[in-house]
Amino acid sequence: MTPLLALHGFTGSPRSWDFLPSRKALPRVVPALVGHSGSDASSEVRSFEDEVDRLASLTPECGVHVVGYSLGARLALGLALRYPTRVTRLTLLSCHPGLHTPAERAARRASDAAWCDILLRRGVPAFVDAWQAQSMWDSQAQLPGAVRQQRQSERLSHTAQGLARSLRVTGLGEMPDYAARLAEIRVPVTLLAGAFDAKFSALAAHMAERLQQAALEIVAGAGHDLLLERPELITEVIRRGNPT
């Protein structure tokens, strides 16, 4: 079975993947990303592609199936493009391929700077309250309170300085524009997005048109955080891509 490299989203953690089968049934590496609690990223990780390089160092030369959610999906794209021999398959959940123009990049950096200001002036609890109030999480109202509390607990486990570092190093405004390079990816790619997440559903459809081997699935009744809202589906998709 091909090993799995599972990459969580911004404010998530390796615990985001606890729903997966046992490590014996599904061997995997589940790192904490730069800026997140438990990460071993050194101070030398100063750019998006520095973090891609660090993650590549965790993968065997024989290759891995990389599955990433949101921030993790963006880093997974970087791995496939920078280290093509180390990636045998991609599963991308709620993925953005990168911003196209300097104006878009500047606007995103300004937005992320505002989030950093909340983190560093008001602290993690205030930041989490503001972050969770965004409309992109509205679909989670249907979930049991204990499930929503699980994700909130993950978010509160980080430090203000760490999350600010994540935004400054791996925020969307710092990511290279990989959209024009998607045709270079020669391995199978599964793209998933929630039907309630119109922006990322459109991005996934656009990416599918440019990739050489793409399977697209728009998940009914779900929003952005597919790990939280549809863990059983994600497990099934990963198993289909990792036959025994």
C-alpha contacts under 8 A as a table, 3 or more apart, distances in Angstrom:
res1	aa1	res2	aa2	distance
1	M	26	L	7.73
1	M	27	P	7.91
1	M	242	N	6.14
1	M	243	P	6.51
1	M	244	T	5.30
2	T	27	P	7.85
2	T	63	G	7.52
2	T	64	V	5.93
2	T	65	H	6.41
2	T	242	N	6.11
3	P	26	L	7.21
3	P	27	P	5.21
3	P	28	R	5.30
3	P	29	V	7.70
3	P	63	G	7.67
3	P	64	V	5.16
3	P	65	H	6.23
4	L	26	L	7.42
4	L	27	P	6.29
4	L	28	R	4.34
4	L	29	V	6.21
4	L	64	V	5.50
4	L	65	H	4.85
4	L	66	V	5.85
4	L	67	V	7.22
5	L	28	R	5.66
5	L	29	V	4.90
5	L	30	V	6.04
5	L	59	T	7.45
5	L	64	V	6.33
5	L	65	H	6.18
5	L	66	V	4.74
5	L	67	V	6.24
6	A	17	W	7.50
6	A	28	R	7.16
6	A	29	V	6.39
6	A	30	V	5.08
6	A	31	P	7.41
6	A	66	V	6.06
6	A	67	V	5.01
6	A	68	G	5.80
6	A	72	G	7.84
7	L	14	P	7.69
7	L	30	V	6.45
7	L	31	P	6.82
7	L	32	A	7.73
7	L	33	L	7.47
7	L	66	V	7.70
7	L	67	V	6.34
7	L	68	G	4.57
7	L	69	Y	6.44
7	L	71	L	7.96
7	L	72	G	4.48
7	L	73	A	7.08
7	L	75	L	7.96
7	L	76	A	7.63
8	H	12	G	5.70
8	H	13	S	5.87
8	H	14	P	6.48
8	H	16	S	6.46
8	H	17	W	7.60
8	H	32	A	7.55
8	H	33	L	7.44
8	H	68	G	6.16
8	H	69	Y	5.56
8	H	70	S	7.53
8	H	71	L	7.02
8	H	72	G	5.09
9	G	12	G	5.15
9	G	13	S	7.42
9	G	68	G	7.57
9	G	69	Y	5.31
9	G	70	S	5.19
9	G	71	L	4.71
9	G	72	G	5.22
9	G	73	A	7.89
10	F	70	S	7.37
10	F	71	L	5.70
10	F	72	G	7.77
10	F	166	S	7.72
11	T	36	H	7.03
11	T	154	E	6.98
11	T	155	R	4.97
11	T	158	H	7.41
11	T	163	L	7.13
12	G	15	R	7.57
12	G	16	S	6.18
12	G	36	H	7.73
12	G	151	R	7.45
12	G	154	E	5.90
12	G	155	R	6.19
13	S	16	S	5.56
13	S	32	A	5.76
13	S	33	L	7.64
13	S	36	H	6.97
13	S	37	S	7.43
13	S	154	E	6.56
14	P	17	W	5.86
14	P	18	D	7.45
14	P	30	V	5.65
14	P	31	P	6.16
14	P	32	A	5.79
15	R	18	D	5.15
15	R	154	E	7.69
16	S	19	F	7.61
16	S	151	R	7.89
16	S	227	L	6.92
16	S	228	L	7.76
17	W	20	L	5.86
17	W	30	V	7.86
17	W	227	L	7.47
19	F	231	P	6.56
19	F	232	E	7.93
19	F	235	T	7.89
20	L	26	L	7.95
20	L	235	T	6.14
21	P	25	A	6.12
21	P	26	L	6.20
21	P	235	T	7.85
22	S	25	A	5.23
22	S	26	L	6.10
22	S	27	P	7.91
23	R	26	L	4.82
23	R	27	P	4.71
23	R	28	R	6.40
24	K	27	P	5.84
29	V	58	L	7.68
29	V	59	T	7.93
31	P	39	S	6.99
32	A	36	H	6.05
32	A	37	S	6.86
32	A	38	G	5.80
32	A	39	S	4.58
32	A	40	D	7.63
33	L	36	H	5.65
33	L	39	S	5.69
33	L	41	A	7.58
33	L	51	E	7.98
34	V	39	S	5.72
34	V	40	D	7.50
34	V	41	A	5.52
34	V	45	V	7.79
34	V	51	E	6.98
34	V	162	G	7.78
34	V	165	R	7.60
34	V	166	S	5.89
35	G	39	S	6.74
35	G	41	A	7.81
35	G	161	Q	7.64
35	G	162	G	4.02
35	G	163	L	5.31
35	G	164	A	7.34
35	G	165	R	5.33
35	G	166	S	4.63
36	H	39	S	5.73
36	H	158	H	5.93
36	H	159	T	7.65
36	H	162	G	5.76
36	H	163	L	6.33
36	H	166	S	7.24
37	S	157	S	6.87
37	S	158	H	5.24
37	S	159	T	7.26
37	S	162	G	7.40
41	A	44	E	7.79
41	A	45	V	6.36
41	A	51	E	7.80
41	A	54	R	7.43
42	S	45	V	5.84
43	S	46	R	7.01
44	E	50	D	7.87
45	V	50	D	5.11
45	V	51	E	5.88
45	V	54	R	7.80
45	V	169	V	7.84
46	R	50	D	6.23
46	R	51	E	7.73
46	R	169	V	5.80
47	S	50	D	5.02
47	S	51	E	6.57
47	S	169	V	4.93
47	S	170	T	6.66
47	S	174	E	7.25
48	F	51	E	5.34
48	F	52	V	6.49
48	F	75	L	7.83
48	F	169	V	5.58
48	F	170	T	4.73
48	F	171	G	7.86
48	F	174	E	6.26
48	F	175	M	5.71
48	F	176	P	7.82
49	E	52	V	4.67
49	E	53	D	6.08
49	E	78	G	7.15
49	E	175	M	7.81
50	D	53	D	5.07
50	D	54	R	6.25
51	E	54	R	4.96
51	E	55	L	6.21
51	E	75	L	7.84
51	E	170	T	7.71
52	V	55	L	5.19
52	V	56	A	6.18
52	V	75	L	6.01
52	V	76	A	7.86
52	V	78	G	6.14
52	V	79	L	5.88
53	D	56	A	5.01
53	D	57	S	6.44
53	D	79	L	7.68
54	R	57	S	5.24
54	R	58	L	7.04
55	L	58	L	5.30
55	L	59	T	7.04
55	L	79	L	7.89
56	A	59	T	5.36
56	A	79	L	6.68
56	A	83	Y	7.22
56	A	86	R	7.68
57	S	60	P	7.94
59	T	63	G	6.87
59	T	64	V	6.75
59	T	86	R	7.01
60	P	63	G	5.70
60	P	64	V	7.12
60	P	86	R	7.02
61	E	85	T	7.46
61	E	86	R	5.60
62	C	85	T	7.77
62	C	86	R	6.30
63	G	85	T	6.51
63	G	86	R	3.92
63	G	87	V	4.91
63	G	88	T	5.63
64	V	86	R	6.17
64	V	87	V	5.04
64	V	88	T	5.54
64	V	89	R	7.03
65	H	87	V	6.08
65	H	88	T	5.47
65	H	89	R	4.64
65	H	90	L	5.84
65	H	91	T	7.66
65	H	241	G	7.89
65	H	242	N	7.69
66	V	76	A	6.27
66	V	87	V	6.74
66	V	88	T	7.85
66	V	89	R	6.26
66	V	90	L	4.99
66	V	91	T	6.30
67	V	72	G	7.74
67	V	73	A	6.87
67	V	76	A	7.05
67	V	90	L	5.80
67	V	91	T	4.50
67	V	92	L	5.88
67	V	93	L	7.71
67	V	238	I	7.91
68	G	71	L	7.40
68	G	72	G	4.25
68	G	73	A	3.85
68	G	74	R	7.43
68	G	75	L	7.55
68	G	76	A	6.02
68	G	91	T	6.48
68	G	92	L	5.32
68	G	93	L	6.10
69	Y	72	G	4.78
69	Y	73	A	4.73
69	Y	74	R	7.94
69	Y	92	L	6.24
69	Y	93	L	4.60
69	Y	94	S	6.07
69	Y	95	C	6.89
69	Y	225	D	7.86
69	Y	226	L	7.91
69	Y	227	L	7.57
70	S	73	A	4.98
70	S	74	R	6.39
70	S	92	L	7.82
70	S	93	L	6.13
70	S	94	S	5.05
70	S	95	C	5.09
70	S	96	H	7.20
71	L	74	R	5.17
71	L	75	L	6.42
71	L	95	C	7.53
71	L	170	T	7.75
71	L	171	G	7.85
72	G	75	L	5.11
72	G	76	A	6.08
73	A	76	A	4.84
73	A	77	L	6.34
73	A	91	T	7.84
73	A	92	L	5.11
73	A	93	L	6.25
73	A	94	S	7.27
73	A	95	C	5.36
73	A	96	H	7.69
74	R	77	L	5.21
74	R	78	G	6.59
74	R	95	C	6.06
74	R	96	H	6.25
74	R	97	P	6.54
74	R	98	G	7.90
75	L	78	G	4.98
75	L	79	L	6.33
76	A	79	L	5.01
76	A	80	A	6.33
76	A	90	L	7.34
76	A	92	L	7.63
77	L	80	A	5.18
77	L	81	L	6.33
77	L	97	P	7.58
77	L	178	Y	7.59
78	G	81	L	5.20
78	G	82	R	5.90
78	G	83	Y	7.99
78	G	178	Y	7.71
79	L	82	R	5.24
79	L	83	Y	5.32
79	L	84	P	7.05
79	L	87	V	7.28
80	A	83	Y	5.48
80	A	84	P	4.83
80	A	86	R	7.59
80	A	87	V	5.78
80	A	90	L	7.91
80	A	185	I	6.57
81	L	84	P	5.68
81	L	181	R	7.93
81	L	184	E	7.21
81	L	185	I	6.57
83	Y	86	R	5.59
83	Y	87	V	6.98
84	P	87	V	5.54
84	P	88	T	7.99
84	P	185	I	7.51
85	T	88	T	7.41
87	V	90	L	7.36
87	V	187	V	7.58
88	T	187	V	5.89
88	T	188	P	7.59
89	R	187	V	5.40
89	R	188	P	5.23
89	R	189	V	6.04
89	R	241	G	7.56
90	L	187	V	7.30
90	L	188	P	6.41
90	L	189	V	4.68
90	L	190	T	6.25
91	T	189	V	5.76
91	T	190	T	4.68
91	T	191	L	6.08
91	T	192	L	7.78
91	T	238	I	7.51
92	L	95	C	5.89
92	L	189	V	7.37
92	L	190	T	6.16
92	L	191	L	4.99
92	L	192	L	6.28
93	L	191	L	6.12
93	L	192	L	4.90
93	L	193	A	5.95
93	L	226	L	7.03
94	S	191	L	7.80
94	S	192	L	6.30
94	S	193	A	4.99
94	S	194	G	7.53
94	S	200	F	5.71
94	S	201	S	7.62
94	S	204	A	7.49
94	S	224	H	6.16
94	S	225	D	7.58
94	S	226	L	7.78
95	C	191	L	7.86
95	C	193	A	7.89
95	C	200	F	6.76
95	C	203	L	7.41
95	C	204	A	6.91
96	H	200	F	7.16
96	H	203	L	6.59
96	H	204	A	7.88
97	P	177	D	6.49
97	P	178	Y	5.35
97	P	179	A	5.06
97	P	203	L	7.85
97	P	207	M	7.62
98	G	172	L	6.73
98	G	175	M	6.23
98	G	176	P	6.12
98	G	177	D	4.23
98	G	178	Y	5.64
98	G	179	A	6.20
99	L	104	E	6.25
99	L	105	R	6.23
99	L	172	L	7.36
99	L	173	G	7.16
99	L	175	M	7.78
99	L	176	P	7.56
99	L	177	D	5.46
100	H	104	E	6.92
100	H	105	R	7.69
100	H	177	D	5.99
100	H	179	A	8.00
101	T	104	E	5.27
101	T	105	R	6.33
102	P	105	R	5.00
102	P	106	A	6.02
103	A	106	A	5.10
103	A	107	A	6.16
104	E	107	A	5.18
104	E	108	R	6.23
104	E	173	G	7.83
105	R	108	R	5.19
105	R	109	R	6.15
105	R	172	L	7.75
105	R	173	G	4.72
105	R	174	E	7.63
106	A	109	R	5.12
106	A	110	A	6.20
106	A	173	G	6.98
107	A	110	A	5.14
107	A	111	S	6.28
108	R	111	S	4.98
108	R	112	D	6.13
108	R	172	L	6.91
108	R	173	G	5.24
109	R	112	D	5.07
109	R	113	A	6.01
109	R	171	G	7.77
109	R	172	L	7.89
109	R	173	G	5.20
109	R	174	E	7.69
110	A	113	A	5.00
110	A	114	A	6.37
111	S	114	A	5.20
111	S	115	W	6.59
112	D	115	W	5.02
112	D	116	C	6.19
112	D	167	L	6.29
112	D	168	R	7.64
112	D	171	G	7.27
113	A	116	C	4.92
113	A	117	D	6.18
113	A	168	R	7.98
114	A	117	D	5.00
114	A	118	I	6.49
115	W	118	I	5.15
115	W	119	L	6.30
115	W	127	F	7.37
115	W	164	A	7.79
116	C	119	L	4.96
116	C	120	L	6.08
116	C	163	L	7.77
116	C	164	A	5.04
116	C	167	L	7.50
117	D	120	L	5.27
117	D	121	R	5.78
117	D	122	R	7.80
118	I	121	R	5.39
118	I	122	R	5.28
118	I	123	G	6.68
118	I	126	A	7.30
118	I	127	F	5.84
119	L	122	R	5.67
119	L	123	G	4.72
119	L	124	V	5.60
119	L	126	A	7.52
119	L	127	F	5.59
119	L	160	A	5.07
119	L	161	Q	7.50
119	L	163	L	7.69
119	L	164	A	6.83
120	L	123	G	5.74
120	L	160	A	5.82
120	L	161	Q	6.79
120	L	164	A	7.64
122	R	125	P	7.98
122	R	126	A	6.02
122	R	127	F	7.23
123	G	126	A	5.77
123	G	127	F	6.33
123	G	160	A	5.97
124	V	127	F	4.95
124	V	128	V	5.99
124	V	156	L	6.36
124	V	158	H	7.50
124	V	159	T	6.64
124	V	160	A	5.46
125	P	128	V	5.12
125	P	129	D	6.24
125	P	156	L	6.48
126	A	129	D	5.16
126	A	130	A	6.32
127	F	130	A	5.17
127	F	131	W	5.94
128	V	131	W	4.93
128	V	132	Q	5.92
128	V	152	Q	7.52
128	V	155	R	6.68
128	V	156	L	6.99
129	D	132	Q	5.39
129	D	133	A	6.28
130	A	133	A	5.18
130	A	134	Q	7.10
131	W	134	Q	5.86
132	Q	137	W	6.63
133	A	137	W	7.39
134	Q	137	W	6.10
134	Q	138	D	7.52
135	S	138	D	5.20
136	M	139	S	7.50
136	M	197	D	7.04
136	M	223	G	7.11
136	M	224	H	6.51
137	W	140	Q	5.68
137	W	141	A	7.92
137	W	223	G	6.98
137	W	224	H	6.94
137	W	225	D	7.66
138	D	141	A	5.89
138	D	223	G	7.81
139	S	142	Q	6.34
139	S	196	F	7.21
139	S	221	G	7.98
139	S	222	A	6.50
139	S	223	G	5.54
140	Q	143	L	5.36
140	Q	148	R	7.31
140	Q	223	G	7.49
140	Q	229	E	7.06
141	A	144	P	7.96
143	L	147	V	6.49
143	L	148	R	6.73
143	L	229	E	7.38
144	P	147	V	5.41
144	P	148	R	6.63
145	G	148	R	5.18
145	G	149	Q	6.05
146	A	149	Q	4.98
146	A	150	Q	6.25
147	V	150	Q	5.12
147	V	151	R	6.87
147	V	228	L	7.53
148	R	151	R	5.41
148	R	152	Q	6.39
149	Q	152	Q	4.95
149	Q	153	S	6.01
150	Q	153	S	5.18
150	Q	154	E	6.48
151	R	154	E	5.11
151	R	155	R	6.40
151	R	228	L	7.72
152	Q	155	R	5.08
152	Q	156	L	6.20
153	S	156	L	5.13
153	S	157	S	6.24
154	E	157	S	5.22
154	E	158	H	7.45
155	R	158	H	6.14
156	L	159	T	7.84
158	H	162	G	6.66
158	H	163	L	6.84
159	T	162	G	5.07
159	T	163	L	6.32
160	A	163	L	5.41
160	A	164	A	6.13
161	Q	164	A	5.16
161	Q	165	R	6.13
162	G	165	R	5.04
162	G	166	S	6.30
163	L	166	S	4.93
163	L	167	L	6.39
164	A	167	L	5.21
164	A	168	R	6.21
165	R	168	R	5.02
165	R	169	V	5.94
166	S	169	V	5.27
166	S	170	T	5.48
166	S	171	G	6.61
167	L	170	T	5.50
167	L	171	G	4.29
167	L	172	L	7.93
168	R	171	G	5.90
168	R	174	E	7.20
169	V	174	E	6.44
170	T	173	G	7.90
170	T	174	E	5.79
170	T	175	M	6.36
171	G	174	E	5.33
171	G	175	M	6.58
172	L	175	M	5.17
177	D	180	A	7.17
178	Y	181	R	5.28
178	Y	182	L	6.48
179	A	182	L	5.59
179	A	207	M	7.44
180	A	183	A	7.57
181	R	184	E	5.58
181	R	185	I	7.68
182	L	185	I	5.69
182	L	207	M	7.35
182	L	210	R	5.98
182	L	211	L	5.44
183	A	186	R	7.36
183	A	210	R	5.71
183	A	211	L	4.94
183	A	212	Q	5.85
184	E	211	L	7.82
184	E	212	Q	7.98
185	I	211	L	6.73
185	I	212	Q	6.93
186	R	211	L	7.88
186	R	212	Q	6.14
186	R	213	Q	6.85
187	V	212	Q	7.89
187	V	213	Q	6.58
188	P	212	Q	7.81
188	P	213	Q	4.85
188	P	214	A	6.05
188	P	215	A	7.89
189	V	211	L	7.74
189	V	213	Q	6.02
189	V	214	A	4.83
189	V	215	A	6.31
190	T	214	A	5.79
190	T	215	A	4.77
190	T	216	L	6.01
190	T	217	E	7.72
191	L	204	A	6.11
191	L	208	A	7.37
191	L	214	A	7.17
191	L	215	A	6.11
191	L	216	L	4.83
191	L	217	E	6.20
192	L	201	S	7.79
192	L	204	A	6.99
192	L	216	L	6.08
192	L	217	E	4.92
192	L	218	I	5.75
192	L	219	V	6.90
193	A	197	D	6.91
193	A	200	F	6.07
193	A	201	S	5.14
193	A	204	A	6.78
193	A	217	E	6.78
193	A	218	I	5.12
193	A	219	V	6.00
193	A	223	G	7.45
193	A	224	H	6.80
193	A	226	L	7.49
194	G	197	D	5.15
194	G	198	A	7.69
194	G	200	F	7.62
194	G	201	S	6.51
194	G	218	I	5.62
194	G	219	V	4.65
194	G	220	A	6.40
194	G	221	G	7.08
194	G	222	A	4.59
194	G	223	G	4.42
194	G	224	H	5.71
194	G	225	D	7.93
194	G	226	L	6.92
195	A	198	A	6.41
195	A	201	S	6.53
195	A	218	I	5.58
195	A	219	V	5.38
195	A	220	A	5.13
195	A	221	G	6.24
195	A	222	A	5.82
195	A	223	G	6.30
196	F	220	A	7.60
196	F	221	G	6.61
196	F	222	A	5.73
196	F	223	G	4.71
196	F	224	H	7.58
197	D	200	F	5.70
197	D	201	S	6.05
197	D	222	A	7.55
197	D	223	G	4.88
197	D	224	H	5.57
198	A	201	S	5.07
198	A	202	A	6.18
199	K	202	A	5.36
199	K	203	L	6.36
200	F	203	L	4.80
200	F	204	A	5.99
200	F	224	H	7.66
201	S	204	A	5.13
201	S	205	A	6.29
201	S	218	I	6.59
202	A	205	A	5.15
202	A	206	H	6.20
203	L	206	H	5.09
203	L	207	M	6.13
204	A	207	M	5.07
204	A	208	A	6.12
204	A	216	L	7.15
205	A	208	A	5.10
205	A	209	E	6.58
205	A	216	L	6.93
206	H	209	E	5.39
206	H	210	R	6.91
207	M	210	R	5.28
207	M	211	L	6.26
208	A	211	L	5.38
208	A	214	A	5.37
208	A	215	A	6.97
208	A	216	L	6.49
209	E	214	A	7.87
211	L	214	A	5.76
219	V	222	A	5.96
222	A	225	D	7.85
222	A	226	L	6.87
222	A	229	E	6.31
222	A	230	R	7.30
223	G	226	L	6.77
223	G	229	E	7.51
225	D	228	L	5.58
225	D	229	E	6.18
226	L	229	E	4.90
226	L	230	R	5.12
226	L	231	P	6.71
226	L	234	I	7.54
227	L	230	R	5.82
227	L	231	P	5.03
227	L	234	I	6.99
228	L	231	P	6.07
230	R	233	L	5.43
230	R	234	I	6.46
231	P	234	I	5.08
231	P	235	T	6.19
232	E	235	T	5.14
232	E	236	E	6.35
233	L	236	E	5.08
233	L	237	V	6.18
234	I	237	V	5.08
234	I	238	I	6.16
235	T	238	I	5.20
235	T	239	R	6.16
236	E	239	R	5.06
236	E	240	R	6.20
237	V	240	R	5.17
237	V	241	G	6.44
238	I	241	G	5.09
238	I	242	N	6.14
239	R	242	N	4.88
239	R	243	P	6.22
240	R	243	P	5.97
